[in-house]
Amino acid sequence: MKPFVIAGAGLLALFVLVLGGLAVWDGLREDSGIAACRSLADRTAGEDQTELSESEYRELRDQFADSDIRTIRENGTAMMDLVWEVSQQSSSELDALRYLPQLSARLEGLQRACAGQGVTISPNLPD
């Protein structure tokens, strides 16, 4: 009976250590949406903005989509989709103006959500 008690206590201690380690790890990792906010903030702060490539769009969108922060997730994914859709339009710039109200609302929401996490995004979106 004594070996079972020792083994049970050992397993319980191991279980507690694993759970504690996971809790610490979760507290240390940065949310993917906050990382995307930082990436977007760095991109919009630069003087030499380049066009958004498809791989950059997908990477940022995926980061926003995986965020645990609802406002970052919703505004970030919607804004990235709008930016990508506008960038793929072959029509005139005047046609792109129809996206302005949606894009403005999503950008404002994302700026507020990111600012709540300590990240400032300038209003200058990538081309």
C-alpha positions in Angstrom: 0.0 0.0 0.0 2.8 2.4 0.8 4.4 2.3 -2.7 1.0 3.2 -4.2 0.7 6.2 -1.9 4.3 7.4 -2.7 3.6 6.9 -6.5 0.3 8.7 -6.2 1.9 11.6 -4.3 4.6 11.8 -6.9 2.1 11.9 -9.8 0.1 14.5 -8.0 3.3 16.6 -7.5 4.2 16.2 -11.1 0.7 17.2 -12.2 0.8 20.3 -10.0 4.3 21.3 -11.5 3.1 20.8 -15.0 0.0 22.9 -14.5 2.0 25.6 -12.7 4.5 25.7 -15.6 1.8 26.0 -18.1 0.2 28.9 -16.2 3.5 30.7 -16.1 4.2 30.0 -19.8 0.8 31.3 -20.7 1.4 34.5 -18.7 4.7 35.1 -20.4 3.7 34.6 -24.0 2.5 37.6 -25.9 -0.9 37.4 -27.4 -0.7 37.0 -31.2 -3.0 40.0 -31.7 -0.8 42.2 -29.7 2.2 41.0 -31.7 0.2 41.8 -34.9 -0.5 45.3 -33.4 3.2 45.8 -32.8 4.0 44.6 -36.4 1.4 46.9 -37.9 2.6 49.8 -35.7 6.2 49.3 -36.9 5.0 49.1 -40.5 2.9 52.3 -40.3 5.6 54.3 -38.4 8.1 53.8 -41.2 8.7 56.5 -43.8 9.2 54.0 -46.7 6.0 52.0 -46.6 5.8 49.3 -49.2 2.8 47.6 -50.7 1.4 44.8 -48.6 2.3 41.4 -50.0 0.0 38.5 -49.9 2.2 36.6 -47.4 2.3 39.7 -45.1 -1.5 40.0 -45.4 -2.0 36.4 -44.5 0.5 36.5 -41.6 -1.0 39.6 -40.0 -4.5 38.3 -40.6 -3.7 35.0 -39.0 -2.1 36.7 -36.0 -5.2 38.9 -35.5 -7.5 35.8 -36.0 -5.6 33.9 -33.3 -5.8 36.6 -30.7 -7.5 36.0 -27.4 -8.6 39.6 -27.3 -12.0 39.9 -29.0 -11.7 43.5 -30.1 -8.3 43.0 -31.6 -9.4 39.8 -33.2 -12.6 41.2 -34.8 -11.3 44.6 -35.8 -7.9 43.3 -36.9 -9.2 40.6 -39.2 -11.9 42.8 -40.7 -9.4 45.6 -41.3 -6.8 43.3 -42.9 -9.5 41.8 -45.2 -10.6 45.3 -46.3 -7.0 46.5 -46.9 -6.3 43.4 -48.9 -9.5 43.8 -50.9 -8.8 47.4 -51.7 -5.2 46.6 -52.7 -6.5 44.0 -55.2 -8.9 46.4 -56.9 -7.8 47.2 -60.4 -10.3 50.0 -60.7 -9.7 53.7 -60.0 -8.9 55.2 -56.6 -12.4 56.8 -56.7 -13.9 53.3 -56.6 -11.8 52.5 -53.5 -13.5 55.4 -51.6 -16.5 53.2 -51.0 -14.4 51.2 -48.6 -13.4 54.3 -46.6 -16.3 54.2 -44.0 -15.7 50.5 -43.1 -12.0 50.9 -43.1 -12.1 54.0 -41.0 -14.3 52.3 -38.4 -12.2 49.1 -38.2 -9.0 51.1 -38.0 -10.4 53.2 -35.2 -11.5 50.1 -33.3 -8.2 48.4 -33.8 -6.3 51.5 -32.7 -8.3 51.7 -29.5 -7.9 47.9 -28.8 -4.2 48.0 -29.5 -3.7 51.2 -27.4 -5.5 49.4 -24.5 -2.6 46.9 -24.7 0.1 49.6 -24.9 0.6 49.7 -28.7 0.0 52.8 -30.7 -0.8 52.4 -34.4 -0.5 55.6 -36.5 -3.4 56.2 -39.0 -1.0 55.8 -41.9 -1.9 52.4 -43.4 0.4 50.5 -45.7 -0.2 51.2 -49.4 
